[in-house]
């Protein structure tokens, strides 16, 4: 049986210079890291922990698939 894929949204906070992540369907998940790679490492631990803490981790699951959806905004400047 295919496991549910959980969604985590991330955005770049240019002022703090960190990636911030919040769980869309992972209650209580909120973390940050200096790089997207470091954020993924944290999420690989935190997603199953938060699901378990909220009683949402299905019994017998050995893997918890999740998708990280990232967003970054910028301003382009015109010459002249």
N, C-alpha and C positions, 0 to 999 in steps of 0.2 A: 504494500500500500504506500502511495506517495505521501510524504509528510507535507504539511502546510509550509509555505515559504513566508517567513515573517519579513516585514518591511521596516527599515530604519532610514530616516531622512537625515541628511547632513548638509551643513552650509558652512562656508568660510566666513569667519568673523575677522575682517581685515584690521579692525582696531585692536583686538586682542591677539591677532595672528595665530588663531587656532581653528581647527575644524570642530564644530559642535554637532552632536548627534542626539536625536530623540527617536524613541520607538513609536511607530505608528500604531502597531498592535502588540507592543511589548510594554505593558504598563510600568511606569516608574523609570524607564530607561532614559538617562540623560548623562552624557559624558562629553569630554573634549580631549583633543590631542593636537600636537604640533604638525603632524603630517597625516595624510589619508591612510598611509600604510600603518602608522602607529594606531590610528583610530580603528582600523580593521582588526588589529591584534587585540585591542581592548574589547571590541564587540564580540569576538569569538569566545571570550570568557563570559562577558556580561549578559549576552542575550539568553543563553541557557539558564544562567543564575537567576535573572529577573523572571523568566517564565516559571521556573521552579518555585521561586518565592511567592509568586501570585497564583500558584496551583494550576498553571496552564500548560505545564510540560506533560505531554502524553506519556503514560507508563510504558516502559520498555524502549523508549526512543534512545538511539545511540548517536544520532546526528540531528542537528537543528539547522535547517537551511534558512538563510536570511539574505535579503537583498539590500544593499546600501545604495540609496538614491542621493546623489550629491548635487549641490547647486553652488555656483559662485557668480557674483555679480561684479561688473567692472564698468568703468566709464572710458570711452574713447575720446581723445582730444584731436581736434582738427588743427592742421598747421595753418598759420596765418592769422 
